[in-house]
Every structure is written in C-alpha cells, then in structure tokens.
Amino acid sequence: MKNENQNLIRIRSLLQKNGMIRGGDVELTIIPLAGDGSSRKFWRIQEGARGLCLAVAPPVVDKPNLAEARAAREIGLHLLKQGVRVPEQYGWHGETGLLLFEDLGDVKLHDHVVTCRETDDYLGAIRSDYQEVVKSLVLMQIQGARDFDIQWCWDTPKYDKTLMLERESGYFLRAFWQELLGEKEPAGLAREFTFLAEKAAAIPSDYFLHRDFQSRNIMLYDGEPCFIDFQGGRLGPLAYDLASLLIDPYVALPFDFQEELLELYLDKVEELLDIDRRTFVEEYLLLAVQRNLQIVGAFAFLTKQRNKLFFKQYLHPATVSLNALLDCELFSEMQILKKTVSSAVKSLKDLS
C-alpha cells in the first residue's frame, strides 16, 4: 500500500510539473487498469470527466524491471521522433520507472474485429483498418531502425538463434508440451528446432522489431492505428512482426485475408527497399513458425503458471495455426515437429 501511495504522489507531481494540472490540490480520479500478460501496474488518470493520461509502473523496483521501464521510455521517444504513431509521453520518474503517457482510449484492434464479426461483411468491415496497420508497420520497421541504439534494449539487442531456441521453440517445449500437456520430449525434436533456428537466424536482422505485434497491442484512436507495448523492441528481421500480425490467434484471420495483407505489405516494402518476393515469403514462413511456437509457449505459461485463464481459449487456435504452417513444403523434413504439433492439436481438442 505504501508503494501504491508513493506512485500516486509521483503521478500528481509529474502532472503538475508538465503543466497538465494547475495545482497540487486538484482532485484526480485514478482508476487501476488490468494488463494482459504483464505484471506491470497501470492507471487511468482523470481530472473530473477530463481524461489526462495513463500511467504505468513496474510491479517492483528492481534492476530488471527498471531496465524494462527505461526501454519503454527510450524506445517510445525514439519511435515518436521517427514519425511512428505510438503514445506521446507526459512524464518520467527514472528512479522508480513510473511513466505517464497518452491515453488512447479502450478500442483495441482485437475488440474491433470481435465486434465486426457480428456484421454481414466481416472482412469488409476490418479490411481498411488492417491495411493501415500494415502500412504503419512498414514505417515502424524501417524508420524505427534508423539511429536505433541497442543500449535501450532491456532484454537482448537483437533477435537471434539463442533467443529462438530459448524463448520460442524451447518455450513451446517446456511450458506447453512438458508442463501443460505433461508429455516427454520427443527424440530428435531438439535437432529440428536447431535446424529451424539456424535457417531463421540467417535472415537479415537490421530492422526495428516490436516482437509482440498483435491485435491487442494495436489501438484504434481517432481513425488511425497506434502501437503500444513496444518495450521489448530490438533489431530483427522484417517478416517477424508481419507474421505476428497475420497469424494472431486472438483474431484467427482467414488464410486468404492473410495472403492479401502479405501482398500489400510486400508492395509497400518494395516502395522503400529492393527485395525478392519469393525469398521474403520463405523467410516469412520460417519466422511465422518461430513466432507461433513462442505464442503457444506463452499462452501455456500464462494459463498454467500465472493462472490467467483468459489465454487458455486461444491455445487451440494457436496450435491449429502452427499445424497449418508446418504443412508447407518448406517444412517437409521436420517430421518430428509436425507429429508433435498434430498430437498437441488433438490433445487440446480432447481437453476442451
């Protein structure tokens, strides 16, 4: 409770310092908000009916949490400078990692998709929104890489083979296959994971990578998409964030629509870069599998270890998506992983 009160005092002080309230006696309404998978603390700050901003603070003030908070601060300022639509920042307390930033409302892209599913022309209702997201993604990836300082990264400076094996395929194996399903590691699976990671690691990785670019981290505000939760940003390959958006299990976009958006993305990238479309599609598929492995691992961890049951409902569509990706000819030799994922799909269906 003491830390909570201190945070609220700091919020008031930062608002006053930045000219957002006139005096220390202004009556504020401070509303706690829930994060998705994050343990960080969020508040909505209002003066009467007037919305002022949002505030976020680490769950505890320690070295890793402060590093993550500073990444949100520095990467956010950098993206703003590069013309990327992310929240404006209104105040920062470096000793505690408290950050005040623009309130973008409550409409996430995910919410919009869910609402539009009730309409007759579901894809027609969301098409223009996804088109704008794709265009803005290209801007973020290319502009965001310019003058990007890897010292801002709190986790790792670059998406690489080690991260893939530990945080993606390894996450899938530990949190999902072994801990959630209670299965033993299949013989030869580690070898296939290494093969996959080596191929993915060979992809050029000099672009800004959000690494959690999905519909619940995209706000729709004043008619445009705005990107949040970029504190895990680092350098990485182009296709990864696109894969995160298109295979997103929160919305389970139809495959034909995914292909349509992939083509739009390639058209926009070609306006800025010289790329080979066929090579890019192969890179996309490799990174989509890596991302899908991470998603399944994360949902399993949040469901079982953190008891956040919201994520449980998305485990089956996430494994179905992974199973479909592995059907591509590119993965024809990865028979152990294909068998493992196919078995997982059946296990989850039986559990539901």
LINJONOR-V511574 format. One record per pair of residues at least 4 apart in sequence whose C-alpha atoms are under 8 Angstrom apart, sorted by the first residue. I is the first residue (numbers start at 1). J is the second residue. If there is no record, write none. Layout:
I,J  I,J
This chain:
1,5  2,6  3,7  4,8  5,9  6,10  7,11  7,57  7,98  8,12  9,13  10,14  10,93  11,15  11,55  11,100  12,16  12,24  13,17  13,24  14,18  14,90  14,91  14,92  14,93  15,19  15,20  15,21  15,90  15,91  16,20  16,21  16,22  16,23  16,24  18,90  18,91  20,52  21,26  22,26  26,47  27,47  27,48  28,45  28,46  28,47  28,48  29,45  29,46  29,47  29,48  30,43  30,44  30,45  30,46  31,43  31,44  31,45  32,41  32,42  32,43  32,44  33,41  33,42  33,43  33,44  34,41  34,42  35,39  35,40  35,41  35,42  37,302  37,308  39,58  39,59  40,56  40,57  40,58  40,59  41,56  41,57  41,58  41,59  42,54  42,55  42,56  42,57  43,54  43,55  43,56  44,51  44,52  44,53  44,54  44,55  44,103  45,51  45,52  45,53  45,54  45,55  46,50  46,51  46,52  46,53  47,51  47,52  51,103  52,102  52,103  53,90  53,100  53,101  53,102  53,103  54,100  54,101  54,102  54,103  55,98  55,99  55,100  55,101  56,98  56,99  56,100  57,69  57,96  57,97  57,98  57,99  58,65  58,66  58,69  58,96  58,97  58,98  59,65  60,65  61,65  61,66  61,96  61,97  62,66  63,67  64,68  64,154  65,69  65,97  66,70  66,96  66,97  67,71  67,153  67,154  68,72  68,153  68,154  68,155  68,231  68,232  69,73  69,97  69,98  69,99  69,231  70,74  70,94  70,97  70,152  70,154  71,75  71,76  71,152  71,153  71,154  71,231  71,232  72,76  72,229  72,230  72,231  72,232  73,77  73,92  73,99  73,231  74,78  74,152  75,79  75,152  75,230  75,231  75,233  76,80  76,86  76,87  76,89  76,230  76,231  77,81  77,89  78,82  78,144  78,148  79,83  79,84  79,85  79,86  79,140  79,144  80,84  80,85  80,86  80,87  80,88  82,143  82,144  83,143  84,136  84,139  84,140  84,143  84,144  85,136  85,225  85,226  85,227  86,226  86,227  86,228  87,101  87,102  87,103  87,104  87,226  87,227  87,228  88,101  88,102  89,99  89,100  89,101  89,102  90,99  90,100  90,101  90,102  91,99  91,100  91,101  92,97  92,98  92,99  92,100  93,97  93,98  93,99  94,98  104,219  104,220  104,221  104,226  105,219  105,221  106,219  107,111  107,112  107,219  107,220  107,221  108,112  108,215  108,216  108,217  108,218  108,219  108,220  109,113  109,215  109,216  109,217  109,218  109,219  109,220  110,114  110,215  110,216  110,218  110,250  110,251  111,115  112,116  112,126  113,117  113,126  113,251  114,118  114,251  115,119  116,122  116,125  116,126  117,122  118,122  119,125  121,125  122,126  123,127  123,257  124,128  126,130  127,131  128,132  129,133  129,224  129,225  130,134  130,261  131,135  131,261  131,264  132,136  132,224  132,225  133,137  133,225  134,138  134,242  134,261  134,264  134,265  135,139  135,265  135,268  136,140  136,225  137,141  137,242  138,142  138,265  138,268  138,269  139,143  139,144  140,144  140,145  140,208  141,145  141,207  141,208  141,209  141,238  142,146  142,207  142,208  143,208  144,148  144,207  144,208  145,206  145,207  145,208  145,235  148,208  149,153  150,157  150,158  150,234  150,235  151,157  153,157  153,231  153,232  153,233  153,234  154,231  154,232  155,232  156,234  157,234  157,235  158,205  158,234  158,235  158,236  159,163  159,164  159,205  159,234  159,235  159,236  159,237  160,164  160,201  160,236  161,165  161,197  161,198  161,200  161,201  162,166  163,167  163,168  164,168  164,169  164,170  164,197  164,290  165,169  165,170  165,193  165,194  165,197  166,170  166,171  167,171  167,294  168,172  168,290  168,291  168,293  168,294  168,295  168,297  169,173  169,193  169,290  169,293  169,294  170,174  171,175  171,176  171,293  171,294  171,297  171,298  172,176  172,177  172,293  172,294  172,296  172,297  172,298  173,177  173,178  173,185  173,297  174,178  174,179  174,297  175,179  175,180  175,297  175,298  175,300  175,301  176,180  176,181  176,296  176,297  176,300  176,301  177,181  177,182  177,183  177,184  177,185  177,344  178,182  178,183  178,184  178,185  179,183  180,300  180,301  180,304  181,347  185,189  186,336  186,340  188,192  188,336  189,193  189,336  189,337  190,194  191,195  192,196  192,334  192,336  192,337  193,197  194,198  195,199  196,200  196,286  197,201  197,290  198,202  199,203  199,286  200,283  200,286  200,287  203,237  203,283  204,236  204,237  205,235  205,236  205,237  205,238  206,235  206,236  206,237  207,235  207,236  207,237  207,238  208,233  208,234  208,235  208,236  208,237  208,238  209,233  209,234  209,235  209,236  209,237  209,238  209,240  209,241  210,230  210,231  210,232  210,233  210,234  210,241  211,230  211,232  211,233  211,234  211,240  211,241  211,244  212,217  212,229  212,230  212,232  212,241  212,244  213,217  213,218  213,241  213,242  213,244  213,245  214,218  214,244  214,245  214,248  215,245  215,248  215,250  215,251  216,250  217,227  217,228  217,229  218,225  218,226  218,227  218,228  219,225  219,226  219,227  219,228  220,224  220,225  220,226  221,225  221,226  236,240  238,242  239,243  239,280  239,283  239,284  239,287  239,288  240,244  240,284  240,287  240,288  240,291  241,245  242,246  242,262  242,284  243,247  243,248  243,284  243,285  243,287  243,288  243,291  244,248  244,288  244,291  244,292  246,253  246,258  246,261  247,252  247,253  247,258  247,288  247,292  247,321  248,252  248,253  248,318  249,253  249,314  249,317  249,318  249,321  250,314  252,317  253,257  253,258  254,258  255,259  256,260  257,261  258,262  259,263  260,264  261,265  262,266  263,267  264,268  265,269  266,270  266,277  267,271  268,272  269,273  269,275  270,274  270,275  275,280  276,280  277,281  278,282  279,283  280,284  281,285  282,286  282,330  283,287  284,288  285,289  285,325  286,290  287,291  288,292  288,325  289,293  289,322  289,325  289,326  290,294  291,295  292,296  292,318  292,319  292,321  292,322  293,297  293,322  294,298  295,299  295,318  296,300  296,315  296,318  296,319  297,301  298,302  299,303  299,311  299,312  299,314  299,315  300,304  300,305  300,311  300,312  300,315  301,305  301,306  302,306  302,307  302,308  302,309  302,311  303,307  303,308  303,309  303,310  303,311  303,312  304,308  308,312  309,313  311,315  314,318  315,319  315,348  316,320  316,345  316,348  316,349  317,321  318,322  319,323  319,341  319,344  319,345  320,324  320,345  321,325  322,326  322,341  323,327  323,338  323,341  323,342  323,345  324,328  326,330  326,331  326,332  326,338  327,331  327,332  327,338  328,332  334,338  335,339  336,340  337,341  338,342  339,343  340,344  341,345  342,346  343,347  344,348  345,349  346,350  347,351  348,352
